[in-house]
Amino acid sequence: MALARRSFRHRGCTFEVPPGVLNPTVFRASFVFAEAAVAAAPPARGEVLELGCGAGLAAVLLARAGHHVTATDIDVGALAATRANADRNRAVVGVVGCDWESGLDPRRCFDLVVVNPPFLPIDQLQMVG
């Protein structure tokens, strides 16, 4: 596995990733996902929901592209990183702590919902049985 960079630049934005938050520099797929999310977004300002925002790479890029972004995560470190990266890059991102089943108003509608499931070692996954 490649060494993660604590800070990096992408598309003219600067990102910081604190220890304990899934770092997009470890997997090239994180950058591919963020670019695909921006490409998939509506051409006009849209309402976008990101499930599992991590350090906020996609959320920041979507907001900088003019979308109204709500970024969610269950991890408080990821939420703090997304807030800090949004502020650092002058992007307006609504950050909400919740899991994928609760925490958002069920009447709320989004033009696009994006999620990049994390790559976790098998010993970190909980088996349901």
All heavy atoms as an XYZ file, in Angstrom:
949
protein
N       0.842     -1.175      0.000
C       0.000      0.000      0.000
C       0.890      1.242      0.000
O       1.895      1.294      0.673
C      -0.904     -0.011      1.245
C      -1.830      1.167      1.279
S      -2.901      1.346      2.740
C      -3.258     -0.268      3.266
N       0.511      2.246     -0.742
C       1.274      3.493     -0.823
C       1.161      4.254      0.495
O       0.215      4.086      1.247
C       0.728      4.350     -1.962
N       2.150      5.077      0.745
C       2.094      5.917      1.934
C       1.110      7.054      1.716
O       1.107      7.700      0.673
C       3.475      6.486      2.241
C       4.526      5.476      2.682
C       5.861      6.173      2.864
C       4.103      4.809      3.979
N       0.279      7.304      2.699
C      -0.715      8.368      2.608
C      -0.047      9.715      2.845
O       0.840      9.841      3.683
C      -1.811      8.129      3.638
N      -0.493     10.706      2.090
C      -0.004     12.068      2.296
C      -0.996     12.804      3.187
O      -2.190     12.799      2.922
C       0.133     12.790      0.959
C       1.264     12.216      0.117
C       1.392     12.933     -1.202
N       0.277     12.492     -2.060
C      -0.269     13.216     -3.017
N       0.167     14.423     -3.268
N      -1.251     12.735     -3.741
N      -0.504     13.437      4.221
C      -1.367     14.166      5.161
C      -2.016     15.375      4.496
O      -3.121     15.751      4.816
C      -0.566     14.585      6.384
C      -1.397     15.302      7.408
C      -0.668     15.445      8.728
N      -1.181     16.526      9.520
C      -2.292     16.491     10.219
N      -3.033     15.417     10.216
N      -2.685     17.520     10.934
N      -1.326     15.982      3.550
C      -1.920     17.090      2.804
C      -1.635     16.877      1.318
O      -0.635     16.267      0.953
C      -1.390     18.440      3.282
O      -0.034     18.574      2.978
N      -2.549     17.371      0.502
C      -2.392     17.237     -0.941
C      -3.218     18.311     -1.635
O      -4.084     18.935     -1.025
C      -2.799     15.833     -1.424
C      -4.247     15.505     -1.217
C      -5.186     15.732     -2.222
C      -4.685     14.962     -0.025
C      -6.522     15.423     -2.033
C      -6.030     14.656      0.171
C      -6.951     14.885     -0.830
N      -2.917     18.523     -2.905
C      -3.671     19.460     -3.735
C      -4.329     18.689     -4.869
O      -3.762     17.739     -5.389
C      -2.754     20.544     -4.299
C      -2.258     21.501     -3.224
C      -1.488     22.683     -3.769
N      -2.184     23.474     -4.773
C      -3.177     24.347     -4.549
N      -3.634     24.518     -3.346
N      -3.715     25.029     -5.543
N      -5.541     19.127     -5.204
C      -6.247     18.521     -6.328
C      -7.196     19.561     -6.888
O      -7.937     20.198     -6.138
C      -7.015     17.270     -5.878
C      -7.660     16.534     -7.001
N      -6.939     15.834     -7.947
C      -8.957     16.405     -7.358
C      -7.770     15.296     -8.816
N      -9.005     15.626     -8.491
N      -7.145     19.755     -8.208
C      -8.005     20.727     -8.895
C      -7.946     22.115     -8.253
O      -8.957     22.791     -8.102
C      -9.448     20.263     -8.900
C      -9.789     19.298     -9.995
C     -11.283     19.151    -10.002
N     -11.761     18.603    -11.239
C     -12.968     18.835    -11.701
N     -13.801     19.604    -11.063
N     -13.359     18.284    -12.812
N      -6.764     22.523     -7.865
C      -6.578     23.851     -7.288
C      -7.010     23.971     -5.838
O      -6.994     25.062     -5.278
N      -7.395     22.882     -5.214
C      -7.819     22.890     -3.813
C      -6.760     22.209     -2.952
O      -6.057     21.317     -3.411
C      -9.142     22.139     -3.651
S     -10.533     22.903     -4.496
N      -6.678     22.628     -1.708
C      -5.757     22.034     -0.739
C      -6.567     21.247      0.282
O      -7.555     21.751      0.809
C      -4.943     23.125     -0.028
O      -4.224     23.876     -1.014
C      -3.967     22.529      0.964
N      -6.130     20.020      0.551
C      -6.820     19.153      1.499
C      -5.859     18.694      2.579
O      -4.689     18.421      2.299
C      -7.388     17.921      0.782
C      -8.467     18.256     -0.203
C      -8.142     18.590     -1.514
C      -9.792     18.261      0.176
C      -9.127     18.913     -2.435
C     -10.790     18.585     -0.731
C     -10.460     18.915     -2.038
N      -6.352     18.604      3.786
C      -5.624     18.038      4.924
C      -6.412     16.828      5.392
O      -7.647     16.882      5.465
C      -5.519     19.049      6.068
C      -4.753     20.312      5.735
C      -3.255     20.102      5.757
O      -2.782     19.218      6.491
O      -2.550     20.823      5.023
N      -5.705     15.747      5.717
C      -6.362     14.537      6.198
C      -5.747     14.156      7.542
O      -4.578     13.770      7.603
C      -6.207     13.368      5.205
C      -7.013     12.167      5.679
C      -6.632     13.787      3.809
N      -6.519     14.278      8.616
C      -5.980     13.927      9.931
C      -5.852     12.412     10.103
O      -6.535     11.642      9.407
C      -7.020     14.501     10.902
C      -8.285     14.567     10.123
C      -7.888     14.780      8.687
N      -5.003     11.985     11.008
C      -4.894     10.553     11.294
C      -6.264      9.989     11.696
O      -7.052     10.657     12.353
C      -3.920     10.492     12.477
C      -3.153     11.775     12.407
C      -4.104     12.796     11.836
N      -6.533      8.782     11.253
C      -7.786      8.130     11.604
C      -8.899      8.319     10.586
O      -9.925      7.654     10.660
N      -8.711      9.240      9.632
C      -9.709      9.468      8.582
C      -9.199      8.791      7.319
O      -8.022      8.921      6.964
C      -9.938     10.979      8.343
C     -10.848     11.213      7.147
C     -10.510     11.627      9.594
N     -10.091      8.058      6.652
C      -9.695      7.366      5.426
C      -9.092      8.376      4.452
O      -9.713      9.368      4.102
C     -10.896      6.662      4.798
C     -10.583      5.706      3.668
C      -9.680      4.572      4.140
C     -11.858      5.137      3.088
N      -7.869      8.124      4.045
C      -7.104      9.088      3.263
C      -7.224      8.794      1.765
O      -6.852      7.722      1.302
C      -5.646      9.040      3.702
C      -4.847     10.182      3.185
O      -4.908     10.521      2.013
N      -4.065     10.792      4.061
N      -7.727      9.764      0.981
C      -7.890      9.532     -0.448
C      -6.591      9.316     -1.206
O      -6.611      8.765     -2.310
C      -8.596     10.787     -0.955
C      -8.650     11.738      0.149
C      -8.221     11.058      1.396
N      -5.459      9.698     -0.651
C      -4.201      9.519     -1.378
C      -3.722      8.072     -1.362
O      -2.791      7.732     -2.077
C      -3.086     10.443     -0.836
O      -2.756     10.055      0.498
C      -3.504     11.897     -0.881
N      -4.356      7.230     -0.566
C      -3.958      5.831     -0.499
C      -4.470      5.061     -1.709
O      -3.810      4.169     -2.212
C      -4.464      5.183      0.813
C      -4.190      3.685      0.828
C      -3.807      5.848      2.011
N      -5.666      5.415     -2.182
C      -6.287      4.702     -3.292
C      -6.594      5.670     -4.421
O      -7.332      6.630     -4.233
C      -7.593      4.042     -2.859
C      -7.440      3.058     -1.744
C      -7.811      3.384     -0.459
C      -6.907      1.798     -1.990
C      -7.669      2.478      0.570
C      -6.767      0.887     -0.967
C      -7.141      1.219      0.324
N      -6.081      5.428     -5.597
C      -6.371      6.271     -6.772
C      -7.878      6.332     -7.040
O      -8.396      7.312     -7.559
C      -5.635      5.709     -7.987
C      -6.000      6.359     -9.283
C      -4.925      7.304     -9.773
N      -5.314      7.902    -11.031
C      -5.772      9.147    -11.132
N      -5.874      9.896    -10.070
N      -6.098      9.645    -12.283
N      -8.590      5.295     -6.647
C     -10.039      5.236     -6.873
C     -10.768      6.412     -6.222
O     -11.811      6.838     -6.715
C     -10.599      3.914     -6.351
N     -10.239      6.952     -5.157
C     -10.880      8.091     -4.496
C     -10.923      9.308     -5.416
O     -11.923     10.029     -5.460
C     -10.140      8.454     -3.206
O     -10.218      7.386     -2.294
N      -9.858      9.533     -6.160
C      -9.819     10.657     -7.093
C     -10.704     10.386     -8.303
O     -11.379     11.287     -8.793
C      -8.376     10.958     -7.511
C      -7.545     11.460     -6.367
C      -6.776     10.591     -5.613
C      -7.561     12.802     -6.033
C      -6.031     11.054     -4.543
C      -6.816     13.278     -4.965
C      -6.047     12.401     -4.215
N     -10.704      9.145     -8.769
C     -11.583      8.758     -9.888
C     -13.037      8.962     -9.472
O     -13.845      9.509    -10.229
C     -11.310      7.309    -10.324
C     -12.325      6.845    -11.357
C      -9.884      7.170    -10.861
N     -13.385      8.540     -8.263
C     -14.741      8.724     -7.747
C     -15.117     10.199     -7.689
O     -16.186     10.601     -8.144
C     -14.885      8.098     -6.355
C     -16.074      8.612     -5.604
C     -17.357      8.213     -5.959
C     -15.919      9.519     -4.569
C     -18.465      8.702     -5.284
C     -17.019     10.004     -3.889
C     -18.301      9.600     -4.245
N     -14.252     11.036     -7.126
C     -14.560     12.462     -6.995
C     -14.777     13.100     -8.362
O     -15.721     13.889     -8.544
C     -13.443     13.177     -6.236
N     -13.941     12.767     -9.320
C     -14.098     13.306    -10.672
C     -15.400     12.806    -11.307
O     -16.099     13.562    -11.984
C     -12.895     12.936    -11.539
C     -11.597     13.580    -11.099
C     -11.601     15.099    -11.182
O     -12.283     15.659    -12.065
O     -10.940     15.725    -10.342
N     -15.723     11.545    -11.096
C     -16.963     10.986    -11.644
C     -18.184     11.635    -10.996
O     -19.194     11.877    -11.672
C     -16.991      9.474    -11.450
N     -18.097     11.934     -9.705
C     -19.211     12.597     -9.015
C     -19.456     13.978     -9.607
O     -20.608     14.355     -9.866
C     -18.920     12.690     -7.520
N     -18.406     14.726     -9.855
C     -18.550     16.061    -10.454
C     -19.127     15.936    -11.866
O     -20.030     16.685    -12.250
C     -17.202     16.818    -10.462
C     -17.296     18.102    -11.262
C     -16.746     17.111     -9.025
N     -18.648     14.968    -12.628
C     -19.139     14.775    -13.999
C     -20.605     14.343    -14.022
O     -21.341     14.693    -14.942
C     -18.278     13.747    -14.728
N     -21.041     13.597    -13.009
C     -22.417     13.091    -12.968
C     -23.412     14.116    -12.445
O     -24.621     13.957    -12.611
C     -22.482     11.840    -12.094
N     -22.918     15.171    -11.823
C     -23.798     16.177    -11.223
C     -24.563     16.928    -12.307
O     -24.104     17.049    -13.440
C     -22.976     17.144    -10.380
N     -25.741     17.430    -11.949
C     -26.538     18.185    -12.920
C     -25.750     19.383    -13.448
O     -24.913     19.938    -12.732
C     -27.743     18.663    -12.115
C     -27.732     17.882    -10.850
C     -26.346     17.385    -10.635
N     -26.014     19.793    -14.694
C     -25.277     20.938    -15.247
C     -25.593     22.239    -14.507
O     -24.731     23.095    -14.382
C     -25.745     20.994    -16.701
C     -26.968     20.176    -16.774
C     -26.942     19.207    -15.643
N     -26.810     22.388    -14.014
C     -27.178     23.570    -13.229
C     -26.982     23.236    -11.752
O     -26.859     22.076    -11.384
C     -28.632     23.950    -13.512
N     -26.984     24.254    -10.933
C     -26.826     24.046     -9.496
C     -27.831     23.006     -9.014
O     -29.031     23.149     -9.189
C     -27.041     25.362     -8.757
C     -26.923     25.230     -7.256
C     -27.185     26.560     -6.586
N     -27.352     26.401     -5.170
C     -26.410     26.652     -4.274
N     -25.250     27.099     -4.657
N     -26.645     26.475     -2.998
N     -27.332     21.933     -8.430
C     -28.195     20.872     -7.955
C     -27.994     20.593     -6.481
O     -27.029     21.046     -5.869
N     -28.919     19.831     -5.936
C     -28.826     19.359     -4.557
C     -28.119     18.013     -4.601
O     -28.607     17.071     -5.244
C     -30.218     19.188     -3.950
C     -30.980     20.483     -3.769
C     -30.451     21.311     -2.602
O     -29.981     20.729     -1.600
O     -30.511     22.546     -2.708
N     -26.961     17.920     -3.937
C     -26.165     16.699     -3.973
C     -25.949     16.190     -2.555
O     -25.620     16.961     -1.650
C     -24.797     16.945     -4.657
C     -23.970     15.668     -4.678
C     -24.994     17.473     -6.077
N     -26.132     14.890     -2.383
C     -25.884     14.216     -1.109
C     -24.706     13.281     -1.285
O     -24.684     12.471     -2.215
C     -27.124     13.414     -0.689
C     -26.960     12.497      0.529
C     -26.690     13.310      1.796
C     -28.208     11.632      0.696
N     -23.722     13.406     -0.391
C     -22.633     12.432     -0.372
C     -22.735     11.630      0.913
O     -22.724     12.183      2.009
C     -21.248     13.080     -0.458
C     -20.175     11.999     -0.476
C     -18.756     12.478     -0.577
O     -18.491     13.678     -0.414
O     -17.885     11.618     -0.826
N     -22.836     10.323      0.765
C     -22.852      9.406      1.901
C     -21.425      8.952      2.160
O     -20.757      8.459      1.259
C     -23.740      8.202      1.591
C     -25.196      8.506      1.288
C     -25.895      7.247      0.782
C     -25.891      9.054      2.520
N     -20.948      9.125      3.385
C     -19.591      8.716      3.721
C     -18.556      9.641      3.111
O     -17.762      9.233      2.269
N     -18.548     10.898      3.544
C     -17.720     11.933      2.904
C     -16.236     11.837      3.207
O     -15.428     12.436      2.503
C     -18.237     13.313      3.270
S     -18.266     13.658      5.051
N     -15.842     11.117      4.248
C     -14.419     11.030      4.575
C     -13.822     12.410      4.780
O     -14.369     13.231      5.504
N     -12.727     12.699      4.110
C     -12.050     13.989      4.251
C     -12.685     15.092      3.414
O     -12.255     16.236      3.460
C     -10.575     13.850      3.892
N     -13.709     14.759      2.621
C     -14.450     15.785      1.893
C     -13.988     16.082      0.483
O     -14.398     17.082     -0.097
N     -13.196     15.215     -0.104
C     -12.684     15.472     -1.444
C     -13.819     15.717     -2.446
O     -13.877     16.760     -3.097
C     -11.799     14.304     -1.912
C     -11.289     14.354     -3.352
C     -10.389     15.569     -3.570
C     -10.532     13.068     -3.685
N     -14.729     14.781     -2.585
C     -15.823     14.936     -3.563
C     -16.751     16.075     -3.164
O     -17.169     16.867     -4.016
C     -16.610     13.633     -3.696
N     -17.068     16.183     -1.886
C     -17.978     17.236     -1.429
C     -17.443     18.621     -1.767
O     -18.180     19.482     -2.267
C     -18.214     17.110      0.075
N     -16.171     18.845     -1.528
C     -15.562     20.147     -1.823
C     -15.569     20.412     -3.330
O     -15.935     21.505     -3.775
C     -14.130     20.234     -1.237
C     -13.381     21.441     -1.777
C     -14.189     20.278      0.286
N     -15.194     19.419     -4.119
C     -15.166     19.623     -5.571
C     -16.571     19.890     -6.111
O     -16.753     20.751     -6.984
C     -14.544     18.421     -6.275
C     -13.066     18.148     -5.974
C     -12.579     16.957     -6.775
C     -12.202     19.375     -6.229
N     -17.568     19.186     -5.608
C     -18.950     19.415     -6.036
C     -19.424     20.814     -5.640
O     -20.059     21.511     -6.438
C     -19.870     18.345     -5.441
C     -19.769     16.971     -6.102
C     -20.268     15.879     -5.160
C     -20.560     16.968     -7.407
N     -19.101     21.234     -4.434
C     -19.496     22.580     -3.993
C     -18.784     23.651     -4.817
O     -19.394     24.650     -5.209
C     -19.191     22.757     -2.509
N     -17.506     23.438     -5.101
C     -16.764     24.409     -5.916
C     -17.294     24.462     -7.350
O     -17.144     25.462     -8.034
C     -15.273     24.057     -5.933
C     -14.564     24.164     -4.581
C     -14.083     25.543     -4.307
N     -13.260     26.002     -5.390
C     -12.037     26.462     -5.270
N     -11.477     26.552     -4.094
N     -11.368     26.874     -6.327
N     -17.972     23.382     -7.786
C     -18.586     23.365     -9.116
C     -19.967     24.033     -9.098
O     -20.630     24.091    -10.124
C     -18.706     21.927     -9.617
N     -20.388     24.526     -7.923
C     -21.626     25.292     -7.832
C     -22.826     24.562     -7.265
O     -23.928     25.102     -7.267
N     -22.627     23.369     -6.760
C     -23.754     22.596     -6.239
C     -23.952     22.830     -4.747
O     -23.014     23.171     -4.030
C     -23.557     21.111     -6.528
C     -23.450     20.850     -7.994
N     -24.535     20.922     -8.836
C     -22.381     20.586     -8.785
C     -24.149     20.696    -10.072
N     -22.833     20.495    -10.071
N     -25.178     22.629     -4.292
C     -25.494     22.670     -2.866
C     -25.261     21.264     -2.336
O     -25.984     20.331     -2.698
C     -26.942     23.111     -2.650
C     -27.288     23.206     -1.208
N     -27.975     22.215     -0.558
C     -27.009     24.156     -0.286
C     -28.122     22.561      0.704
N     -27.542     23.727      0.892
N     -24.240     21.089     -1.514
C     -23.798     19.764     -1.103
C     -24.087     19.524      0.374
O     -23.788     20.363      1.225
C     -22.279     19.586     -1.357
C     -21.809     18.204     -0.917
C     -21.955     19.815     -2.830
N     -24.655     18.361      0.651
C     -24.793     17.864      2.012
C     -23.889     16.646      2.104
O     -24.058     15.684      1.347
C     -26.244     17.470      2.327
O     -27.081     18.616      2.172
C     -26.368     16.927      3.748
N     -22.911     16.704      2.998
C     -21.946     15.618      3.164
C     -22.213     14.936      4.503
O     -22.327     15.609      5.532
C     -20.525     16.173      3.125
N     -22.322     13.610      4.478
C     -22.596     12.874      5.701
C     -21.497     11.858      5.985
O     -20.831     11.368      5.079
C     -23.940     12.108      5.611
O     -23.817     11.052      4.660
C     -25.079     13.034      5.215
N     -21.337     11.568      7.257
C     -20.446     10.503      7.694
C     -20.841     10.153      9.118
O     -21.430     10.986      9.821
C     -18.975     10.935      7.640
C     -18.034      9.763      7.384
O     -18.004      8.824      8.222
O     -17.352      9.758      6.356
N     -20.495      8.974      9.539
C     -20.765      8.558     10.911
C     -19.574      8.878     11.812
O     -19.694      8.933     13.021
C     -21.126      7.057     10.952
C     -21.804      6.720     12.265
C     -19.919      6.184     10.661
C     -22.476      5.362     12.279
N     -18.413      9.127     11.205
C     -17.170      9.357     11.942
C     -16.967     10.843     12.223
O     -16.929     11.645     11.280
C     -15.996      8.794     11.127
C     -14.686      8.964     11.840
O     -14.403      8.146     12.737
O     -13.955      9.920     11.520
N     -16.817     11.206     13.490
C     -16.666     12.629     13.842
C     -15.374     13.222     13.288
O     -15.329     14.403     12.940
C     -16.774     12.866     15.366
C     -18.155     12.522     15.878
C     -15.725     12.092     16.134
N     -14.325     12.420     13.175
C     -13.076     12.912     12.590
C     -13.237     13.248     11.119
O     -12.708     14.251     10.629
N     -13.987     12.424     10.405
C     -14.253     12.689      8.992
C     -15.094     13.950      8.838
O     -14.832     14.771      7.951
C     -14.960     11.496      8.351
N     -16.086     14.116      9.694
C     -16.927     15.323      9.633
C     -16.092     16.580      9.869
O     -16.238     17.575      9.160
C     -18.062     15.230     10.656
C     -19.041     14.075     10.443
C     -19.957     13.934     11.653
C     -19.841     14.271      9.167
N     -15.218     16.521     10.854
C     -14.351     17.677     11.146
C     -13.413     17.953      9.979
O     -13.177     19.114      9.617
C     -13.559     17.427     12.432
N     -12.874     16.897      9.364
C     -11.974     17.073      8.219
C     -12.717     17.688      7.039
O     -12.192     18.582      6.359
C     -11.358     15.733      7.823
N     -13.938     17.232      6.781
C     -14.720     17.790      5.679
C     -15.017     19.258      5.923
O     -14.868     20.087      5.018
C     -16.027     16.987      5.477
O     -15.673     15.667      5.071
C     -16.908     17.619      4.416
N     -15.431     19.594      7.150
C     -15.687     21.018      7.480
C     -14.438     21.855      7.251
O     -14.499     22.923      6.643
C     -16.129     21.158      8.934
C     -17.560     20.903      9.178
C     -17.958     21.281     10.613
N     -19.200     20.644     10.943
C     -19.321     19.516     11.635
N     -18.251     18.901     12.099
N     -20.493     19.000     11.880
N     -13.305     21.375      7.770
C     -12.049     22.130      7.649
C     -11.629     22.266      6.195
O     -11.186     23.341      5.763
C     -10.951     21.446      8.469
N     -11.753     21.193      5.411
C     -11.368     21.263      3.999
C     -12.312     22.149      3.209
O     -11.882     22.864      2.301
C     -11.263     19.858      3.402
C      -9.998     19.164      3.855
O      -8.947     19.789      3.979
N     -10.092     17.875      4.126
N     -13.585     22.141      3.534
C     -14.529     23.053      2.875
C     -14.157     24.500      3.198
O     -14.067     25.341      2.293
C     -15.959     22.745      3.309
N     -13.913     24.789      4.464
C     -13.525     26.150      4.851
C     -12.222     26.562      4.181
O     -12.100     27.678      3.664
C     -13.373     26.258      6.370
C     -14.695     26.159      7.109
O     -15.771     26.267      6.475
O     -14.658     25.951      8.341
N     -11.248     25.670      4.188
C      -9.928     25.944      3.599
C     -10.043     26.311      2.120
O      -9.281     27.124      1.621
C      -9.051     24.699      3.781
C      -7.663     24.781      3.247
C      -6.857     23.515      3.566
N      -6.621     23.413      5.006
C      -7.214     22.542      5.822
N      -8.068     21.646      5.347
N      -6.944     22.541      7.107
N     -11.019     25.722      1.453
C     -11.177     25.924      0.010
C     -12.359     26.812     -0.348
O     -12.775     26.846     -1.502
C     -11.279     24.554     -0.677
C      -9.963     23.807     -0.579
O      -8.993     24.199     -1.207
N      -9.920     22.767      0.227
N     -12.884     27.509      0.653
C     -14.009     28.437      0.459
C     -15.168     27.782     -0.281
O     -15.720     28.339     -1.239
C     -13.535     29.692     -0.249
C     -12.519     30.423      0.596
C     -12.071     31.691     -0.013
N     -11.088     32.244      0.927
C     -10.277     33.193      0.634
N     -10.293     33.730     -0.556
N      -9.428     33.636      1.527
N     -15.505     26.595      0.175
C     -16.625     25.847     -0.385
C     -17.707     25.735      0.687
O     -17.400     25.478      1.844
C     -16.169     24.460     -0.820
N     -18.930     25.928      0.301
C     -20.041     25.801      1.238
C     -20.553     24.369      1.167
O     -21.084     23.941      0.136
C     -21.168     26.803      0.920
C     -22.336     26.615      1.861
C     -20.639     28.229      0.977
N     -20.361     23.641      2.260
C     -20.780     22.246      2.347
C     -21.527     22.067      3.656
O     -21.004     22.392      4.722
C     -19.570     21.280      2.300
C     -20.008     19.836      2.513
C     -18.808     21.428      0.993
N     -22.750     21.558      3.590
C     -23.471     21.195      4.807
C     -22.960     19.848      5.277
O     -22.907     18.901      4.499
N     -22.566     19.769      6.529
C     -21.985     18.542      7.067
C     -22.929     17.987      8.131
O     -23.307     18.705      9.057
C     -20.579     18.822      7.656
C     -19.977     17.558      8.248
C     -19.660     19.394      6.578
N     -23.309     16.721      7.971
C     -24.275     16.095      8.866
C     -23.724     14.768      9.370
O     -23.334     13.908      8.569
C     -25.617     15.836      8.137
C     -26.612     15.143      9.046
C     -26.192     17.131      7.586
N     -23.713     14.608     10.674
C     -23.300     13.342     11.267
C     -24.470     12.379     11.304
O     -25.467     12.652     11.969
N     -24.364     11.295     10.554
C     -25.434     10.295     10.547
C     -24.959      9.039      9.843
O     -23.949      9.049      9.150
C     -26.695     10.824      9.880
S     -26.552     11.153      8.119
N     -25.717      7.960     10.047
C     -25.437      6.750      9.273
C     -26.315      6.783      8.029
O     -27.034      7.742      7.792
C     -25.640      5.478     10.102
C     -27.069      5.291     10.588
O     -27.997      5.851      9.967
O     -27.260      4.585     11.572
N     -26.279      5.739      7.246
C     -26.992      5.749      5.972
C     -28.476      5.463      6.121
O     -29.216      5.515      5.156
C     -26.369      4.752      5.011
C     -24.985      5.110      4.591
C     -24.247      6.185      5.003
C     -24.150      4.405      3.692
N     -23.019      6.186      4.423
C     -22.932      5.094      3.605
C     -24.317      3.257      2.951
C     -21.882      4.671      2.807
C     -23.269      2.833      2.145
C     -22.066      3.536      2.079
N     -28.911      5.152      7.333
C     -30.310      4.796      7.547
C     -31.103      5.860      8.288
O     -32.325      5.818      8.299
C     -30.395      3.473      8.302
C     -29.800      2.319      7.522
C     -29.822      1.022      8.300
O     -30.507      0.956      9.346
O     -29.157      0.078      7.883
N     -30.425      6.767      8.955
C     -31.145      7.784      9.725
C     -30.311      9.042      9.841
O     -29.119      9.035      9.580
C     -31.474      7.249     11.124
O     -30.273      6.988     11.830
N     -30.971     10.122     10.221
C     -30.254     11.368     10.449
C     -30.583     12.467      9.472
O     -30.323     13.629      9.737
N     -31.161     12.129      8.323
C     -31.583     13.135      7.348
C     -33.102     13.165      7.290
O     -33.755     12.146      7.501
C     -31.035     12.816      5.959
C     -29.535     12.954      5.759
C     -29.150     12.465      4.372
C     -29.101     14.390      5.945
N     -33.644     14.306      6.996
C     -35.086     14.442      6.825
C     -35.512     13.571      5.646
O     -35.051     13.783      4.517
C     -35.418     15.911      6.563
C     -36.901     16.177      6.412
O     -37.678     15.220      6.212
O     -37.276     17.359      6.492
N     -36.381     12.584      5.860
C     -36.772     11.686      4.762
C     -37.560     12.382      3.654
O     -37.690     11.838      2.555
C     -37.624     10.614      5.458
C     -38.072     11.239      6.723
C     -37.016     12.243      7.121
N     -38.049     13.586      3.897
C     -38.774     14.326      2.858
C     -37.837     15.110      1.951
O     -38.256     15.631      0.930
C     -39.780     15.280      3.504
C     -40.848     14.547      4.311
C     -41.590     15.500      5.172
N     -40.610     16.014      6.139
C     -40.906     16.822      7.151
N     -42.128     17.237      7.318
N     -39.979     17.230      7.985
N     -36.571     15.175      2.324
C     -35.601     15.941      1.540
C     -35.275     15.208      0.239
O     -35.095     13.993      0.231
C     -34.334     16.139      2.367
C     -33.347     17.042      1.724
C     -32.687     17.946      2.703
N     -31.748     18.757      1.978
C     -30.498     18.957      2.343
N     -30.054     18.449      3.456
N     -29.709     19.697      1.621
N     -35.208     15.940     -0.851
C     -34.902     15.365     -2.166
C     -33.544     15.856     -2.653
O     -33.149     16.991     -2.384
C     -35.975     15.760     -3.177
S     -37.585     15.077     -2.795
N     -32.874     14.999     -3.386
C     -31.574     15.330     -3.948
C     -31.579     15.014     -5.437
O     -32.218     14.065     -5.881
C     -30.460     14.540     -3.249
C     -30.317     14.893     -1.798
C     -30.989     14.177     -0.818
C     -29.525     15.960     -1.416
C     -30.874     14.518      0.514
C     -29.402     16.313     -0.083
C     -30.071     15.590      0.885
N     -30.852     15.811     -6.197
C     -30.701     15.564     -7.628
C     -29.690     14.460     -7.897
O     -29.744     13.795     -8.938
C     -30.251     16.846     -8.337
C     -31.257     17.968     -8.159
O     -32.435     17.755     -8.514
O     -30.871     19.034     -7.650
N     -28.760     14.291     -6.966
C     -27.708     13.288     -7.121
C     -27.289     12.808     -5.741
O     -27.123     13.620     -4.830
C     -26.493     13.887     -7.851
C     -25.278     12.985     -8.039
C     -25.595     11.839     -9.008
C     -24.087     13.800     -8.544
N     -27.141     11.504     -5.601
C     -26.605     10.906     -4.374
C     -25.364     10.120     -4.780
O     -25.416      9.300     -5.703
C     -27.627      9.968     -3.696
C     -27.020      9.302     -2.468
C     -28.896     10.735     -3.333
N     -24.250     10.392     -4.103
C     -22.998      9.702     -4.418
C     -22.443      9.039     -3.171
O     -22.615      9.535     -2.057
C     -21.948     10.660     -5.040
C     -22.432     11.222     -6.360
C     -21.577     11.786     -4.084
N     -21.788      7.912     -3.381
C     -21.140      7.199     -2.278
C     -19.952      6.436     -2.830
O     -20.025      5.827     -3.891
C     -22.124      6.251     -1.546
C     -22.695      5.212     -2.487
C     -21.461      5.588     -0.355
N     -18.854      6.511     -2.118
C     -17.652      5.767     -2.451
C     -17.343      4.891     -1.237
O     -16.667      5.340     -0.316
C     -16.496      6.734     -2.739
C     -15.241      6.019     -3.183
O     -15.284      4.881     -3.622
N     -14.109      6.689     -3.058
N     -17.866      3.659     -1.212
C     -17.649      2.814     -0.032
C     -16.165      2.658      0.267
O     -15.358      2.511     -0.653
C     -18.278      1.479     -0.424
C     -19.215      1.809     -1.531
C     -18.604      2.983     -2.255
N     -15.801      2.711      1.538
C     -14.377      2.608      1.894
C     -13.830      1.206      1.669
O     -14.551      0.217      1.738
C     -14.357      2.961      3.384
C     -15.727      2.617      3.867
C     -16.656      2.872      2.708
N     -12.553      1.161      1.368
C     -11.845     -0.104      1.279
C     -11.346     -0.410      2.681
O     -10.507      0.313      3.201
C     -10.631      0.012      0.344
C     -10.999      0.352     -1.072
C     -10.987      1.657     -1.513
C     -11.363     -0.653     -1.946
C     -11.321      1.970     -2.816
C     -11.702     -0.358     -3.256
C     -11.679      0.956     -3.692
N     -11.885     -1.440      3.300
C     -11.470     -1.777      4.657
C     -10.881     -3.181      4.688
O     -11.389     -4.088      4.031
C     -12.668     -1.725      5.613
C     -13.319     -0.362      5.788
C     -14.567     -0.492      6.648
C     -12.348      0.622      6.400
N      -9.825     -3.350      5.465
C      -9.294     -4.711      5.630
C     -10.393     -5.615      6.193
O     -11.220     -5.172      6.980
C      -8.155     -4.530      6.635
C      -7.804     -3.080      6.552
C      -9.076     -2.366      6.195
N     -10.388     -6.847      5.802
C     -11.442     -7.788      6.190
C     -11.586     -7.883      7.708
O     -12.684     -8.049      8.207
C     -11.209     -9.180      5.542
C     -12.460    -10.043      5.656
C     -10.020     -9.881      6.175
C     -13.575     -9.616      4.759
N     -10.508     -7.720      8.466
C     -10.617     -7.835      9.921
C     -11.335     -6.632     10.542
O     -11.701     -6.662     11.706
C      -9.255     -8.044     10.569
C      -8.294     -6.883     10.363
O      -8.531     -6.057      9.460
O      -7.298     -6.813     11.101
N     -11.581     -5.574      9.777
C     -12.315     -4.410     10.291
C     -13.800     -4.474      9.980
O     -14.565     -3.668     10.442
C     -11.734     -3.120      9.744
C     -10.355     -2.821     10.277
C      -9.849     -1.480      9.787
O     -10.593     -0.670      9.279
N      -8.565     -1.248      9.952
N     -14.197     -5.437      9.187
C     -15.607     -5.566      8.833
C     -16.319     -6.384      9.898
O     -15.796     -7.363     10.398
C     -15.768     -6.257      7.474
C     -15.173     -5.522      6.284
C     -15.320     -6.375      5.031
C     -15.873     -4.197      6.084
N     -17.530     -5.966     10.243
C     -18.329     -6.723     11.190
C     -19.153     -7.748     10.425
O     -19.795     -7.400      9.431
C     -19.287     -5.811     11.944
C     -18.772     -5.358     13.254
C     -19.884     -4.630     13.987
O     -20.688     -3.941     13.407
N     -19.897     -4.807     15.279
N     -19.130     -8.943     10.866
C     -19.937     -9.981     10.242
C     -21.301     -9.980     10.905
O     -21.416     -9.956     12.125
C     -19.264    -11.350     10.407
C     -17.871    -11.406      9.796
S     -17.801    -10.927      8.059
C     -18.485    -12.366      7.313
N     -22.325     -9.981     10.107
C     -23.687    -10.019     10.628
C     -24.139    -11.473     10.573
O     -24.065    -12.125      9.545
C     -24.621     -9.125      9.771
C     -26.043     -9.228     10.278
C     -24.119     -7.704      9.770
N     -24.633    -11.979     11.682
C     -25.018    -13.380     11.655
C     -26.053    -13.745     12.652
O     -26.543    -13.090     13.440
